[in-house]
Amino acid sequence: MYSSAQSQVFACAELVEMILEALPSPSRRKNILAVALSTKGLHYIAIAVLWRTLPKISPLSALISSLENLDRSSFSTVVVASRDASAVGKYCRYVRHLDLKELEEPFMVSKFMILLYQYRQNYIAFPILRTLSVCVDKLIPGALTMLGLSLSRSLPKVTLSGIDRNNQSDVVKYLARHSSYPQAKGCSLTLKGMFIVDVLRALKGAYVETLTMDAPIGAPQAVLGVVSEIHGLRNMSIIHRNESVDTSDASSLPSAPFRNSIHRLAIAGHAAQIFAYLENMAGMEMLSSLCLQFALPMRDQHEKVAEFSLQERCILSAANSAPSVESLEISDDDGTIGPFEWNALTHVSKWKSLKHLDVNIYRAALGARTARTRRPWHFKGWESLETLRVHVYHWSVRVARPFKDFLALQLSPLDLRGIADCCPRLRSLRITLALPLTVPVLAAMKQALPAGVVQRRTRQKPAPAHGLQELTIWVFTRTYEDEPVPLDAQVREGHGAVFAQYLGLAFPQLEDVRFVATDPEGRNEPHPHSLQWCEALEGMVVEYRQHQANK
């Protein structure tokens, strides 16, 4: 007899499945399921866990004896026995997630769905289905339509991938059927592939809360005009898979009223593609979260200048169109290593509401003057920022010929003071710094610490101090050709003592300092000596902060 808490756990198949997935060994999960299947009281729970996610139709189609040796021409002669339909229904009622992206037998889906439809029209095969994911180009023509007839029209989450000109008519039929159902809450819809804007017209009047799609073939203004007819849209993501920009005339199309209700927007693509959408999205007063993911290919010098200009125009256009943004993310597409114009971040100051900024790019480009003065944190108007995340792995000079990394500008602890001045309200900072310290950086840090500065600050009434509370440093392992890594333990401790005092001077209210010697994006493997160096450094910072707290 189980206690009340145990009963609640075993009564929830999703929770049981999460527990089983957390177990370290797949064989152990199988053993527990085997025991559950043979244990009175746990049998139905185990069945629910096993059938919760269905990656293919064959386990169900195997229950229909009349499907054996069936070819495409004999559908009309097949009769589904009641006992077979009953067996199928018994297991279908457990399925909550139908994932048909990796089909080995695309014809099987069509056979199964058509036979169920012939057995009983308006038969809902999966009554509690919550998510559907289908690779449409793996289905035979008409299969998606038959699948839609056997599913609830109020699915919360649908993903249709592999859309192309050969199957987009089937996609239109599916969307038209399901968009006509009045849902109490908006669903999440993902469309992947190459399709024309007319596919989206099937969603007219539909309630879709989250729309994620590959950019349709058509002018951005045409796409936005169609999307504006979707009801309840709050989150939208547009992803470009190629470099082309549709410049066809769409001036006669209506404006897009959805812009006033969008809360979260993400656009991925080349700068020209992103700008083409942003310039047609004026008046996004409700937008609170914006994500711009730039594809940054390597360009020649002339193309690079044009690319930098477009990057600046993207951020400027977004700032003018969506003045209430609180969270901004700027990143680059995986696999692209072209430069991002660092000075484009100047326009971030136009957002007086901005609280969270996330910059994650592989290579940043600086102007020659900024590079000479080594002042990448010259921005003004970032006073509203509360959290900042900066991951830049390489820096380059904008006018460099040929294109070269400007390794001398890898971020170091010296940049922390600049960030403190630039962002006076910052409470949380995550940043990639080049470590271990070099001799020039260490000397500059020591110079910023006059003898006894920390002791004097503890005896005097403190001046207004920066309020940063959390600092996470991801280690970018610097090159060692010119200056080897300090291996001596005493040298590392000396570096740690300087670092700790420097942090205390820049951010006296720090409560949590962490060093992470692994790259979160997998772009830079840490040197083994860096791991030892960071461990020693973190230990010294903790010891110093404890010592200061006990004074």
Backbone hydrogen bonds, N-H to C=O, Kabsch-Sander energy under -0.5 kcal/mol:
donor,donor_aa,acceptor,acceptor_aa,energy
7,S,3,S,-2.5
8,Q,4,S,-2.0
9,V,5,A,-1.7
10,F,6,Q,-2.7
11,A,7,S,-1.4
12,C,9,V,-1.4
13,A,11,A,-0.7
16,V,12,C,-2.2
17,E,13,A,-2.5
18,M,14,E,-2.1
19,I,15,L,-2.1
20,L,16,V,-2.4
21,E,17,E,-2.6
22,A,18,M,-1.4
23,L,19,I,-0.6
23,L,20,L,-0.9
29,R,25,S,-1.7
30,K,26,P,-2.1
31,N,27,S,-2.2
32,I,28,R,-2.3
33,L,29,R,-2.4
34,A,30,K,-2.4
35,V,31,N,-2.3
36,A,32,I,-2.5
37,L,33,L,-2.5
38,S,34,A,-1.0
38,S,35,V,-0.5
39,T,36,A,-1.2
40,K,38,S,-0.5
42,L,39,T,-1.7
43,H,39,T,-0.9
46,A,42,L,-2.5
47,I,43,H,-2.2
48,A,44,Y,-2.2
49,V,45,I,-2.0
50,L,46,A,-2.6
51,W,47,I,-2.1
52,R,48,A,-0.5
52,R,49,V,-0.6
54,L,97,H,-3.1
60,L,57,I,-1.7
61,S,57,I,-2.5
62,A,58,S,-2.1
63,L,60,L,-1.7
64,I,61,S,-1.6
65,S,63,L,-0.8
67,L,64,I,-1.6
68,E,65,S,-1.3
70,L,67,L,-1.6
74,S,71,D,-1.3
77,T,74,S,-0.8
78,V,75,F,-1.5
81,A,79,V,-0.6
85,A,81,A,-2.4
86,S,82,S,-2.4
87,A,83,R,-1.9
88,V,84,D,-2.5
89,G,85,A,-2.6
90,K,86,S,-1.8
91,Y,87,A,-1.2
91,Y,88,V,-0.5
92,C,88,V,-2.6
93,R,89,G,-1.4
94,Y,91,Y,-1.6
95,V,91,Y,-0.6
95,V,92,C,-0.9
96,R,52,R,-2.4
97,H,52,R,-2.3
98,L,131,T,-2.5
99,D,54,L,-2.4
99,D,97,H,-0.6
100,L,98,L,-0.6
100,L,133,S,-3.9
108,M,105,E,-1.5
109,V,105,E,-0.7
110,S,106,P,-0.9
111,K,107,F,-2.3
112,F,108,M,-2.6
113,M,109,V,-2.6
114,I,110,S,-2.5
115,L,111,K,-2.0
116,L,112,F,-2.0
117,Y,113,M,-2.2
118,Q,114,I,-2.3
119,Y,115,L,-2.1
120,R,116,L,-2.1
123,Y,120,R,-1.1
124,I,122,N,-0.5
125,A,123,Y,-0.9
125,A,150,S,-2.3
126,F,150,S,-0.9
129,L,126,F,-1.4
130,R,96,R,-3.1
131,T,96,R,-2.0
132,L,157,K,-2.2
133,S,98,L,-2.6
134,V,159,T,-2.7
135,C,100,L,-1.4
136,V,134,V,-0.9
136,V,161,S,-2.8
138,K,135,C,-1.8
139,L,136,V,-1.9
143,A,140,I,-2.2
146,M,142,G,-2.0
147,L,143,A,-2.5
148,G,144,L,-2.5
149,L,145,T,-1.7
150,S,146,M,-0.9
150,S,147,L,-0.8
151,L,148,G,-1.1
155,L,152,S,-0.6
157,K,130,R,-1.6
158,V,188,S,-2.7
159,T,132,L,-2.8
160,L,190,T,-2.9
161,S,134,V,-2.6
161,S,159,T,-0.5
163,I,192,K,-2.4
167,N,164,D,-1.0
168,Q,164,D,-1.5
170,D,167,N,-0.7
171,V,167,N,-1.7
172,V,168,Q,-2.2
173,K,169,S,-1.9
174,Y,170,D,-2.3
175,L,171,V,-2.8
176,A,172,V,-2.7
177,R,173,K,-2.0
178,H,174,Y,-2.2
179,S,175,L,-2.6
180,S,176,A,-0.7
181,Y,178,H,-1.0
183,Q,181,Y,-0.9
187,C,207,Y,-1.3
188,S,156,P,-3.2
189,L,210,T,-3.0
190,T,158,V,-2.4
191,L,212,T,-2.5
192,K,160,L,-2.7
194,M,163,I,-2.5
195,F,193,G,-0.6
197,V,217,I,-1.3
199,V,196,I,-1.6
200,L,197,V,-1.1
201,R,197,V,-0.6
201,R,198,D,-0.7
202,A,198,D,-0.5
202,A,199,V,-1.2
203,L,200,L,-2.1
204,K,201,R,-1.6
205,G,229,E,-2.4
206,A,203,L,-2.6
208,V,206,A,-0.8
208,V,231,H,-1.8
209,E,187,C,-1.7
210,T,187,C,-2.0
211,L,235,N,-2.6
212,T,189,L,-2.8
212,T,210,T,-0.5
213,M,237,S,-2.4
214,D,191,L,-2.2
215,A,239,I,-2.9
217,I,195,F,-2.8
218,G,216,P,-0.7
222,A,219,A,-0.6
223,V,219,A,-2.2
224,L,220,P,-2.7
225,G,221,Q,-2.0
226,V,222,A,-1.7
227,V,223,V,-2.6
228,S,224,L,-1.6
229,E,226,V,-1.7
230,I,227,V,-2.0
231,H,206,A,-3.0
233,L,230,I,-0.6
234,R,209,E,-2.3
235,N,209,E,-2.4
236,M,264,R,-2.3
237,S,211,L,-2.6
238,I,266,A,-2.6
239,I,213,M,-2.3
240,H,268,A,-2.2
247,T,245,V,-0.6
253,L,250,A,-1.6
259,R,256,A,-1.6
260,N,257,P,-1.6
261,S,258,F,-2.1
262,I,258,F,-1.3
263,H,234,R,-3.0
264,R,234,R,-2.4
265,L,289,S,-2.3
266,A,236,M,-2.3
267,I,291,C,-2.4
268,A,238,I,-2.7
269,G,293,Q,-2.4
274,I,270,H,-2.5
275,F,271,A,-2.6
276,A,272,A,-1.8
277,Y,273,Q,-1.3
278,L,274,I,-2.5
279,E,275,F,-2.5
280,N,277,Y,-1.3
281,M,278,L,-1.7
284,M,321,S,-2.0
285,E,283,G,-1.8
287,L,284,M,-1.0
288,S,263,H,-2.5
289,S,263,H,-2.1
290,L,327,S,-2.6
291,C,265,L,-2.4
292,L,329,E,-2.9
293,Q,267,I,-2.5
293,Q,291,C,-0.5
294,F,292,L,-0.7
294,F,331,S,-2.9
295,A,269,G,-2.2
296,L,294,F,-0.7
304,K,300,D,-2.4
305,V,301,Q,-1.5
306,A,302,H,-1.5
307,E,303,E,-2.3
308,F,304,K,-2.5
309,S,305,V,-2.0
310,L,306,A,-2.0
311,Q,307,E,-2.2
312,E,308,F,-2.1
313,R,309,S,-2.2
314,C,310,L,-2.2
315,I,311,Q,-1.7
316,L,312,E,-2.4
317,S,313,R,-2.8
318,A,314,C,-2.3
319,A,315,I,-2.3
320,N,316,L,-1.9
321,S,317,S,-2.2
322,A,318,A,-2.5
325,V,322,A,-1.1
326,E,288,S,-2.5
327,S,288,S,-2.1
328,L,356,H,-2.8
329,E,290,L,-2.4
330,I,358,D,-3.2
331,S,292,L,-2.2
332,D,360,N,-1.3
333,D,294,F,-2.6
336,T,333,D,-2.0
338,G,296,L,-3.9
340,F,363,R,-1.9
342,W,340,F,-0.8
342,W,365,A,-2.0
344,A,341,E,-1.6
345,L,342,W,-1.9
346,T,343,N,-1.8
347,H,344,A,-1.4
348,V,345,L,-1.5
349,S,346,T,-1.4
350,K,347,H,-1.7
351,W,348,V,-1.9
352,K,350,K,-1.1
354,L,351,W,-0.6
355,K,326,E,-2.7
356,H,326,E,-2.5
357,L,387,T,-2.0
358,D,328,L,-2.5
359,V,389,R,-3.5
360,N,330,I,-2.8
360,N,358,D,-0.5
361,I,391,H,-2.1
364,A,394,H,-2.6
365,A,340,F,-3.1
366,L,396,S,-3.1
371,A,367,G,-2.3
372,R,368,A,-2.3
373,T,369,R,-2.4
374,R,370,T,-1.0
375,R,370,T,-1.4
378,H,375,R,-0.6
385,L,382,W,-1.5
386,E,355,K,-3.1
387,T,355,K,-2.4
388,L,428,S,-2.1
389,R,357,L,-2.3
390,V,430,R,-2.8
391,H,359,V,-3.1
393,Y,361,I,-0.9
394,H,362,Y,-1.4
396,S,364,A,-2.4
397,V,404,K,-0.6
398,R,366,L,-4.1
400,A,397,V,-1.8
406,F,395,W,-6.0
407,L,405,D,-1.0
409,L,406,F,-2.0
410,Q,407,L,-1.7
415,D,412,S,-2.1
416,L,413,P,-1.6
417,R,414,L,-0.7
418,G,414,L,-0.7
419,I,415,D,-2.3
420,A,416,L,-2.2
421,D,417,R,-2.0
422,C,418,G,-2.2
423,C,419,I,-2.7
426,L,423,C,-1.5
427,R,386,E,-3.4
428,S,386,E,-1.9
429,L,470,E,-2.4
430,R,388,L,-2.6
431,I,472,T,-2.3
432,T,390,V,-1.6
433,L,431,I,-0.6
433,L,474,W,-2.3
434,A,411,L,-3.8
435,L,433,L,-0.7
435,L,476,F,-1.6
442,L,438,T,-2.7
443,A,439,V,-2.4
444,A,440,P,-2.2
445,M,441,V,-2.2
446,K,442,L,-2.3
447,Q,443,A,-2.2
448,A,444,A,-1.2
449,L,446,K,-1.6
453,V,450,P,-2.3
456,R,452,G,-2.6
457,R,453,V,-1.7
458,T,454,V,-1.2
459,R,455,Q,-1.0
459,R,456,R,-0.6
460,Q,456,R,-1.9
467,G,424,P,-0.7
469,Q,427,R,-2.1
470,E,427,R,-2.0
471,L,512,D,-2.7
472,T,429,L,-2.7
473,I,514,R,-2.8
474,W,431,I,-2.6
474,W,472,T,-0.6
475,V,516,V,-2.4
476,F,433,L,-3.5
476,F,474,W,-0.6
477,T,475,V,-0.7
478,R,435,L,-1.7
478,R,476,F,-0.5
487,L,485,V,-0.6
492,R,488,D,-2.1
493,E,489,A,-2.4
494,G,490,Q,-2.1
495,H,491,V,-2.3
496,G,492,R,-2.4
497,A,493,E,-2.2
498,V,494,G,-1.9
499,F,495,H,-2.7
500,A,496,G,-2.7
501,Q,497,A,-2.0
502,Y,498,V,-2.4
503,L,499,F,-2.5
504,G,500,A,-2.2
505,L,501,Q,-1.8
506,A,502,Y,-2.3
507,F,503,L,-3.4
509,Q,466,H,-0.7
510,L,507,F,-1.5
511,E,469,Q,-2.6
512,D,469,Q,-2.2
514,R,471,L,-2.5
516,V,473,I,-3.1
517,A,515,F,-0.6
519,D,524,N,-0.5
522,G,519,D,-1.2
530,S,527,H,-1.0
531,L,527,H,-1.3
532,Q,528,P,-1.4
533,W,529,H,-2.4
534,C,530,S,-2.8
535,E,531,L,-2.0
536,A,532,Q,-2.2
537,L,533,W,-2.5
538,E,534,C,-3.0
539,G,535,E,-2.1
540,M,536,A,-2.1
541,V,537,L,-2.3
542,V,538,E,-2.3
543,E,539,G,-2.4
544,Y,540,M,-2.6
545,R,541,V,-2.4
546,Q,542,V,-2.2
547,H,543,E,-2.2
548,Q,544,Y,-2.4
549,A,545,R,-2.1
550,N,546,Q,-1.5
551,K,548,Q,-0.9
